[in-house]
């Protein structure tokens, strides 16, 4: 059944029943003009992110479930990047009236599973009609006792990342070549027979195996934000890697008024990403430094702190350089930027 046949009120009632918030912190949730939260003695964190069809996603090869899961994850990542704990979400959704009801149900399945993973509650939002594709926006509200800003890095601090880089952008390149949805969820994968029947020809033409391809697709379609629990007490500054290592590190340096030196050989790159990039004729180093949508945390901390994360460089007084094959050169702020 199409949304135009169901109507906004019916969809809204379904959302209210499905996401009824039960918490002492929520005085009023979905159904009033505004949500009402109880005050607290912690710092309040607020972030918002928008995803637009044709710009941030293509429903030709992204399922509505994955879209719902991802809009929550990318916003949670911003709260985590401040050393915070996400608690509540406001969700805005605009769709064409000819969208099928099943799209909405699957979208909210993804939203609900992501919310359960991060332990956040939906407390409000807005529904609207759109004539130019689907638009979804989420606002996350969280708390932190000591927010970690981008502006606290000091010369002599070391630069760390929480995991492998470049996998999401490599997964996107694979997805473009497959050019149809891959119905992965956090709990469901495809058997060897299923992927062979659905995607065997495309993957074989790339010279790759499903074992190599699946984790890269998963990193792009179903990103999982990295918790800052072991980091916040050490970090002097922090940012999540949403647009690319070089551009996001540059933003951190701008806010802290410092420079940075990155060692290319220390950047964590998985073997499957290297293998896939080579098969696709792509530079794995470029994907790792400028690909974006990894949603790993990039942070700085004083030298000698033991936290188990990967050191990729150091904060300097000025300049932005990368050391590669024994040669030091200036790196540019490459990565995803709107309107470019």
C-alpha positions as CSV (number, residue, x, y, z in Angstrom):
1,X,0.0,0.0,0.0
2,X,1.3,3.5,-0.9
3,X,1.8,6.2,1.7
4,X,-0.7,8.4,-0.2
5,X,-3.4,5.8,0.6
6,X,-2.4,5.4,4.3
7,X,-2.0,9.0,5.3
8,X,0.3,10.8,7.7
9,X,-1.8,10.3,10.9
10,X,-1.8,6.5,10.4
11,X,2.0,6.4,9.9
12,X,2.5,8.7,13.0
13,X,0.3,6.5,15.2
14,X,2.3,3.5,14.2
15,X,5.5,5.3,15.1
16,X,4.1,6.4,18.5
17,X,3.2,2.8,19.4
18,X,6.5,1.4,18.2
19,X,8.8,3.9,19.9
20,X,7.0,4.8,23.1
21,X,9.8,6.1,25.4
22,X,9.8,4.8,28.9
23,X,12.4,6.7,31.0
24,X,12.4,9.0,34.1
25,X,14.3,11.5,31.9
26,X,11.4,11.8,29.4
27,X,8.5,13.9,30.8
28,X,6.8,14.2,27.3
29,X,7.8,12.3,24.2
30,X,6.1,11.7,20.8
31,X,2.7,13.4,20.6
32,X,3.4,16.9,22.0
33,X,4.7,19.9,20.2
34,X,8.0,19.4,21.9
35,X,9.7,16.7,23.8
36,X,10.4,17.5,27.5
37,X,13.4,16.1,29.3
38,X,14.3,16.3,32.9
39,X,17.3,18.5,33.7
40,X,20.6,17.0,34.9
41,X,24.0,18.0,36.1
42,X,25.9,16.7,33.0
43,X,26.8,18.6,29.9
44,X,24.2,18.4,27.2
45,X,25.4,17.3,23.7
46,X,23.3,18.0,20.6
47,X,24.1,16.9,17.0
48,X,22.2,16.5,13.7
49,X,22.8,14.9,10.4
50,X,20.9,14.7,7.1
51,X,20.8,12.1,4.4
52,X,19.4,13.0,1.0
53,X,18.5,10.6,-1.8
54,X,20.8,11.1,-4.8
55,X,23.5,12.8,-2.6
56,X,24.1,10.5,0.4
57,X,22.4,7.3,-0.7
58,X,20.8,5.6,-3.7
59,X,17.8,3.4,-3.1
60,X,18.9,1.4,-6.2
61,X,21.6,-0.3,-4.1
62,X,20.8,0.6,-0.5
63,X,17.9,-1.0,1.4
64,X,15.5,1.1,3.5
65,X,16.7,-1.0,6.5
66,X,20.3,0.0,6.0
67,X,19.3,3.7,5.6
68,X,17.4,3.6,8.9
69,X,20.3,1.9,10.7
70,X,22.9,4.2,9.2
71,X,21.1,7.5,10.0
72,X,21.2,6.6,13.7
73,X,24.8,5.3,13.6
74,X,26.3,8.4,12.0
75,X,24.7,10.7,14.5
76,X,25.7,8.5,17.5
77,X,29.3,8.7,16.1
78,X,29.2,12.5,16.6
79,X,28.1,12.1,20.2
80,X,30.8,9.5,20.8
81,X,33.4,11.8,19.2
82,X,32.7,14.2,22.1
83,X,33.3,11.5,24.6
84,X,29.6,11.4,25.3
85,X,26.7,9.0,25.8
86,X,23.8,9.2,23.4
87,X,20.3,9.0,24.9
88,X,17.5,10.5,22.7
89,X,16.8,11.0,19.0
90,X,14.5,13.2,17.0
91,X,13.8,11.9,13.5
92,X,12.6,13.8,10.4
93,X,11.5,11.9,7.4
94,X,10.2,13.2,4.0
95,X,9.0,10.8,1.3
96,X,7.1,10.8,-1.9
97,X,3.4,9.8,-1.5
98,X,4.0,6.9,-3.9
99,X,6.5,5.2,-1.6
100,X,5.3,1.8,-0.5
101,X,4.3,1.1,3.1
102,X,6.9,-1.7,3.2
103,X,9.7,0.9,2.7
104,X,8.6,2.7,5.8
105,X,8.4,-0.5,7.9
106,X,11.8,-1.7,6.8
107,X,13.3,1.8,7.4
108,X,12.0,1.8,11.0
109,X,13.3,-1.8,11.5
110,X,16.8,-0.4,10.8
111,X,16.2,2.6,13.1
112,X,14.9,0.4,15.9
113,X,17.8,-2.1,15.7
114,X,20.3,0.7,15.7
115,X,18.6,2.4,18.7
116,X,18.6,-0.9,20.6
117,X,22.4,-1.3,19.9
118,X,23.2,2.2,21.2
119,X,20.5,2.3,23.9
120,X,18.8,5.5,22.6
121,X,15.1,6.4,22.6
122,X,13.0,8.1,19.9
123,X,11.2,11.0,21.5
124,X,9.9,13.0,18.5
125,X,10.4,14.3,15.0
126,X,8.4,15.2,11.9
127,X,6.9,13.6,8.8
128,X,6.6,15.4,5.5
129,X,5.9,14.9,1.8
130,X,8.7,15.2,-0.8
131,X,8.7,15.5,-4.5
132,X,12.5,15.1,-5.0
133,X,13.2,11.8,-3.3
134,X,13.6,10.6,0.3
135,X,15.2,12.9,2.9
136,X,15.9,11.8,6.4
137,X,17.4,13.8,9.3
138,X,18.2,12.8,12.9
139,X,19.0,14.9,15.9
140,X,20.8,13.1,18.7
141,X,20.8,14.3,22.3
142,X,23.5,13.0,24.7
143,X,25.4,13.8,27.8
144,X,29.0,14.0,28.8
145,X,30.7,14.8,32.2
146,X,33.7,16.2,30.3
147,X,33.1,16.8,26.6
148,X,36.2,16.2,24.4
149,X,36.6,19.1,22.0
150,X,38.5,19.3,18.7
151,X,40.4,22.3,20.2
152,X,42.5,20.6,22.9
153,X,45.4,19.1,20.9
154,X,48.9,20.3,22.0
155,X,52.3,20.0,20.2
156,X,53.9,16.7,21.4
157,X,50.6,14.9,21.6
158,X,50.3,11.7,19.6
159,X,47.6,11.1,17.0
160,X,45.6,7.9,17.3
161,X,42.8,6.1,15.4
162,X,40.5,3.4,16.6
163,X,40.5,1.0,13.6
164,X,41.1,0.3,9.9
165,X,40.5,3.1,7.5
166,X,39.3,3.1,3.9
167,X,37.0,0.1,4.1
168,X,33.8,2.0,3.7
169,X,34.8,3.9,0.6
170,X,36.2,0.7,-0.9
171,X,32.9,-1.0,-0.1
172,X,31.0,1.8,-1.8
173,X,33.1,1.3,-5.0
174,X,32.2,-2.4,-4.9
175,X,28.5,-1.6,-4.4
176,X,28.5,0.7,-7.4
177,X,29.8,-2.1,-9.6
178,X,27.3,-4.6,-8.2
179,X,24.6,-1.9,-8.8
180,X,21.8,-3.5,-6.8
181,X,20.9,-3.9,-3.1
182,X,22.8,-6.3,-0.9
183,X,20.3,-7.1,1.9
184,X,22.8,-7.4,4.8
185,X,21.8,-6.6,8.4
186,X,23.8,-6.8,11.6
187,X,22.4,-10.3,12.3
188,X,22.0,-11.6,8.8
189,X,24.6,-12.4,6.2
190,X,24.3,-14.3,2.9
191,X,25.2,-18.0,2.5
192,X,27.8,-18.9,-0.1
193,X,24.9,-20.2,-2.3
194,X,22.9,-17.0,-1.9
195,X,25.7,-14.6,-2.8
196,X,26.8,-16.8,-5.7
197,X,23.2,-16.8,-7.1
198,X,22.7,-13.0,-6.7
199,X,26.2,-11.5,-7.1
200,X,28.5,-14.2,-8.3
201,X,28.9,-12.8,-11.8
202,X,29.6,-9.3,-10.7
203,X,32.1,-10.3,-7.9
204,X,33.9,-12.8,-10.2
205,X,34.3,-10.1,-12.8
206,X,36.1,-8.0,-10.2
207,X,38.4,-11.0,-9.4
208,X,37.3,-11.1,-5.8
209,X,35.6,-13.5,-3.4
210,X,32.5,-12.9,-1.1
211,X,34.8,-13.5,1.9
212,X,36.8,-10.4,0.8
213,X,33.8,-8.3,-0.3
214,X,31.3,-8.8,2.5
215,X,33.1,-7.0,5.4
216,X,33.8,-4.0,3.1
217,X,30.1,-3.8,2.0
218,X,29.1,-4.1,5.7
219,X,31.4,-1.2,6.7
220,X,29.7,1.0,4.2
221,X,26.1,-0.1,4.5
222,X,25.9,-0.8,8.3
223,X,28.6,1.4,10.0
224,X,29.0,0.9,13.7
225,X,30.1,3.9,15.8
226,X,33.1,3.4,18.1
227,X,32.5,3.9,21.8
228,X,34.9,6.3,23.5
229,X,34.8,4.7,26.9
230,X,38.5,3.8,27.0
231,X,39.5,7.1,25.3
232,X,37.8,10.0,26.9
233,X,39.9,10.2,30.1
234,X,43.1,10.4,28.0
235,X,42.1,12.3,24.9
236,X,43.1,16.0,24.6
237,X,41.0,16.4,21.4
238,X,38.8,14.1,19.2
239,X,36.8,13.9,16.0
240,X,35.1,11.1,14.1
241,X,36.4,10.2,10.7
242,X,33.3,10.9,8.5
243,X,34.8,12.7,5.5
244,X,38.4,11.2,5.5
245,X,41.5,11.1,7.7
246,X,43.3,14.0,6.1
247,X,40.3,16.4,6.0
248,X,39.1,15.5,9.5
249,X,42.6,15.8,11.0
250,X,42.9,19.2,9.3
251,X,39.7,20.3,11.0
252,X,41.0,19.2,14.3
253,X,44.3,21.0,13.7
254,X,42.4,24.2,12.7
255,X,40.4,24.2,15.9
256,X,43.5,23.5,18.0
257,X,45.8,25.8,16.0
258,X,48.5,23.2,15.6
259,X,50.1,21.1,12.9
260,X,50.4,17.4,12.3
261,X,52.8,14.8,11.0
262,X,51.3,11.5,9.8
263,X,53.3,8.3,9.1
264,X,51.7,6.5,6.2
265,X,53.0,3.0,7.2
266,X,51.3,3.3,10.6
267,X,47.8,3.9,9.2
268,X,45.8,0.7,9.7
269,X,44.6,-0.9,6.5
270,X,43.1,-4.3,6.3
271,X,44.3,-7.0,4.0
272,X,40.8,-7.4,2.4
273,X,40.8,-3.6,1.6
274,X,44.2,-3.8,0.0
275,X,43.2,-6.9,-2.0
276,X,39.9,-5.3,-3.2
277,X,41.5,-1.9,-4.0
278,X,44.1,-3.7,-6.1
279,X,41.5,-5.7,-8.0
280,X,39.5,-2.5,-8.7
281,X,42.5,-0.5,-9.8
282,X,42.3,1.9,-6.8
283,X,45.0,3.3,-4.5
284,X,44.5,1.8,-1.1
285,X,46.5,4.6,0.6
286,X,44.2,7.2,-1.0
287,X,41.1,5.3,0.2
288,X,42.5,5.2,3.7
289,X,43.4,8.9,3.9
290,X,40.6,10.5,1.9
291,X,37.8,7.9,1.5
292,X,35.5,8.9,4.3
293,X,32.6,7.3,6.1
294,X,34.8,5.1,8.3
295,X,33.3,6.5,11.5
296,X,36.4,5.5,13.5
297,X,37.5,8.0,16.1
298,X,40.6,10.1,15.6
299,X,42.0,11.5,18.8
300,X,45.1,13.0,20.4
301,X,46.7,12.1,23.7
302,X,49.9,12.7,25.6
303,X,52.8,10.4,24.7
304,X,53.1,7.3,26.9
305,X,49.4,6.8,27.7
306,X,48.4,3.1,27.5
307,X,45.0,2.7,25.9
308,X,45.7,0.1,23.1
309,X,44.8,2.2,20.1
310,X,46.9,2.8,16.9
311,X,49.3,5.7,16.7
312,X,49.5,7.2,13.2
313,X,51.4,10.4,13.9
314,X,52.1,13.3,16.2
315,X,50.9,16.9,16.7
316,X,53.4,19.6,15.7
317,X,53.7,23.3,16.1
318,X,52.6,23.9,12.5
319,X,52.3,22.4,9.0
320,X,50.5,19.3,7.9
321,X,52.8,16.6,6.5
322,X,52.8,12.9,5.7
323,X,55.9,10.7,5.8
324,X,55.8,8.0,3.0
325,X,58.7,5.9,1.8
326,X,61.1,8.0,3.9
327,X,60.0,11.2,2.3
328,X,58.0,13.9,4.1
329,X,55.5,15.9,2.0
330,X,52.6,18.3,2.7
331,X,49.2,16.7,2.6
332,X,46.0,18.5,1.5
333,X,42.6,18.5,3.1
334,X,41.2,15.8,0.8
335,X,38.0,14.1,1.6
336,X,34.3,14.5,1.0
337,X,32.9,18.0,1.0
338,X,29.5,19.2,0.0
339,X,29.2,21.4,-3.2
340,X,32.4,20.1,-4.6
